[in-house]
Amino acid sequence: MQAPSSPTLFSQVQISLGERSYPILIGDSVLGEPSSYSDLPRAAQALIVTNTTVKPLYADALQSALRHHFRQIHVLTLPDGEAYKNWEQLNLIFDALLQNTSDRKTVLFALGGGVIGDMTGFAAACYMRGVPFVQVPTTLLAQVDSSVGGKTAINHPMGKNMIGAFYQPLRVVCDLATLKTLPGREMAAGLAEVIKYGPIYDMEFFDWIEAHVDALLEHDAAALAHAVQRSCQIKAEVVGQDERESGLRAILNFGHTFGHAIEAGLGYGQWLHGEAVGCGMVMAATLSQRLGLVDGAFVARLRQLLKRAGLPVVGPVLSQSDNAARYMELMRVDKKAEAGEIRFVVLQKPGKAVVQPAPDAMVAEVIDACCQP
Amino acid sequence: MQAPSSPTLFSQVQISLGERSYPILIGDSVLGEPSSYSDLPRAAQALIVTNTTVKPLYADALQSALRHHFRQIHVLTLPDGEAYKNWEQLNLIFDALLQNTSDRKTVLFALGGGVIGDMTGFAAACYMRGVPFVQVPTTLLAQVDSSVGGKTAINHPMGKNMIGAFYQPLRVVCDLATLKTLPGREMAAGLAEVIKYGPIYDMEFFDWIEAHVDALLEHDAAALAHAVQRSCQIKAEVVGQDERESGLRAILNFGHTFGHAIEAGLGYGQWLHGEAVGCGMVMAATLSQRLGLVDGAFVARLRQLLKRAGLPVVGPVLSQSDNAARYMELMRVDKKAEAGEIRFVVLQKPGKAVVQPAPDAMVAEVIDACCQP
C-alpha cells in the first residue's frame, strides 16, 4: 500500500441530460475520500463490483469511504479482461444482488476499467428494471471514454457490445492516482481514446497531445489531469447533444468499426480494446484519405502519434485466405450498419468526423494496405 | 385453420407517455390485417418471436400482413411456458438477430402470451441497446395486462421478473379472435388480471364483471371487447401517471407479492401466473381485512368471483415444516421490498389500493388462514 496522499479535486465536468444529468469528478486520491460520495442517495446496501487486479489495490479504500453512507457494503470480484465481458459474469452480479436480497435502492459501484464499468452499468440497468450506479474508473481508457455517457453492454460471441442499454450513472469519480498502478500497455490503450478526440473534434487538443505524449506516458500529473478533463469535456458535449446515438454521437466510434473486427477476429482479450481502436483509427483515416477527404500527410501524422503512444499501427491478419473479406464479414454486424451496408466514421477534415458508407472495393483496399508492414 | 372473418376494429386506447406514447388496437381478426401495421416505420427486417403453441395458429397470418412492409421476415419459435422465461431462451433471440445480421432498425414482433411478450420486449430493449418492437398478445392475460405498459423481464432462479427493463412497444395489437383458441385454464388466468382492476381502481367495473363472468368464460365477443378495453384503459391511466413505478403503478401488483411466492415456491410453470395472482389477491384482501381496511363480506365477494372464474382460491403449501416462513422468505426478494421489509399492495377500501408494510406475525396468520381449505 502506498501512503495515501491528501485528496485534491482538480475539476468537475457536468454531463447535461435533463433529469439524468451528473458530474464527473476528476482529482487526485478522490476515490477513497468520503466527500466524493456524500451527496449520493442513502440506501441500506451498496455493491462494489471489481476485478481480481483492481480489488487488492483500491477496494478497501472505496469501502472505507462509503462506510458511513451504507449499512452494508458487499464486494464482488470478477476475473479481469475483455474475454469475461459476457453473460456468465454478468449473471454473477445478479446472483450476488439476489443472495444479498438487495432492494431497488441498492447502489452499484463499478470499480475498475471499461469491462467492469460496462458490465456493472448493464447489471444496474436490468436489476429489478433499474437501480442506481456510480462509475469509479481506474484505467485511463475508462476515465476518458467508457465510464462517461451511459453506454453499457456485454459482448456476444458474434459481436462486441451487442447486448446492452443506454443507462446513465449517478456520477463518475476519476481518481488520477489510480493511473500510477496502470501497466504501460493499458496506458497506451487509454491514450488511443484520448488521441481520438483530436481528429474527430478538436485539433488544438491534438496539437497539445503531440506536445505532451511523453509526459502522459511518464504519468505527469498535470498532463494527465488536462488530458482526462478535456476528453471528458468533449465527450460531455457530444453526448449532451445526442444521448442515444441517433446522429452526432456516432463520431465517437472513429476507429471502432475496424477495431471491433480486430477484437472479434482475434478473440476478445488478445488485443486490448484501445489497441484495436488505435489501429482502427489508422484504417479509418486511410479510408478518409481514399475518399479524398484528408491528405496523406495527416494520416502519417496520426500514425506517428499513435506509434509514439506505444500503439500498434499495422492491422493483424485475421484470415490467411481472404483477409479483407474476413474484416468485412466481421464489420457487417456493426451497430451502425443498416440493411447490410457498413457505415464508417470518417474524417471530413482533421477535427471533424462524419458517418457515411464507402464502396466495398475501396474498404478492401484500405484493409490490404493497412495490414502489411 | 378457421375461415378468416372480416377484420373489425372495436376501439383504440392510447398510452400517453410523451414521445413514447402508443396505441392499443382492440378488434376482431386485426392480427392478420395489413392496416394494423401500415404506419409502422419501414425497415429491412422484422423478426416474429412466438412459441410452439401459437406459431401454427397465427404466425402465417401475421407474416402475410407484414409482407409488404418488410423485405425479410424471420420467425423464431421458442418453447411454451413460464419455465422458459429465462436467459437461455432470451439468448436464442439474440442469436437469431445476429445470425440474420439484423440492424438497429429491425422491428421485433412478440406473438404470444405474457412470456413471449416479456422476453421479446426485453430482447428489443437490449439488442444493440434498443430496437423497436410491437406486442401482438394472443392470451387474455397478455391483452389486459402484460403487453401494456412497457414492463419487460426474464425470471432469475431466485426471483420472478428480476432482470428486465422498462421499454415501451411501438403499439399493441389485441386480436380478440385469438381468445377463441385459448384453453379454459388460460382464460381463467387472464380473468384474474381483469378482476384485479375492480378492487384496486374501479368497483363499477367489478360489478360489471360479476354480471358478465359467465359470458366472458363463454367467449362472448361483446363482453370480451368491453373487458379488454376497460382493463387497458385503467392500465393506461395508471401507467401514464407513473411509467417507472415510483409510486401509483405499484397498485397494479395487487395479489402479485403473494402470487410470486407461489410461482417461485412451486417452480415456475406449475401454476399459471394468473392463477397465482388470483389466489394472491385472496391473501392480499385477507391482509387488508386484518389491517381493518375492508370487511369480511368484501373478501368473501372477491373470493366468490375468482372461484366462479375458475381460479384457485386456497394457497398451496410450499413447505411442510414452516409454510408461512417459506412464503415470507420468497416474498422478501419482491421488487417492492425495501431494506428487507416487504411492502404489500392492500385495499384501503374496495376500489382503491395502497402500498404499505404489515407486521410479520399478521402476514404469517394470513398465510396460515389462506392455505387451508
Interface residues (C-beta under 8 A of the other chain):
Chain A: A44 R71 W87 N91 F94 D95 L98 Q99 T101 D103 R104 K105 A125 C126 Y127 M128 R129 G130 K151 A153 H156 M158 G159 M162 I163 G164 A165 F166 R244 E245 R332 V333 K335 A337 E338 A339 G340
Chain B: A44 R71 W87 N91 F94 D95 L98 Q99 T101 D103 R104 K105 A125 C126 Y127 M128 R129 G130 K151 A153 H156 M158 G159 M162 I163 G164 A165 F166 R244 E245 R332 V333 K335 A337 E338 A339 G340
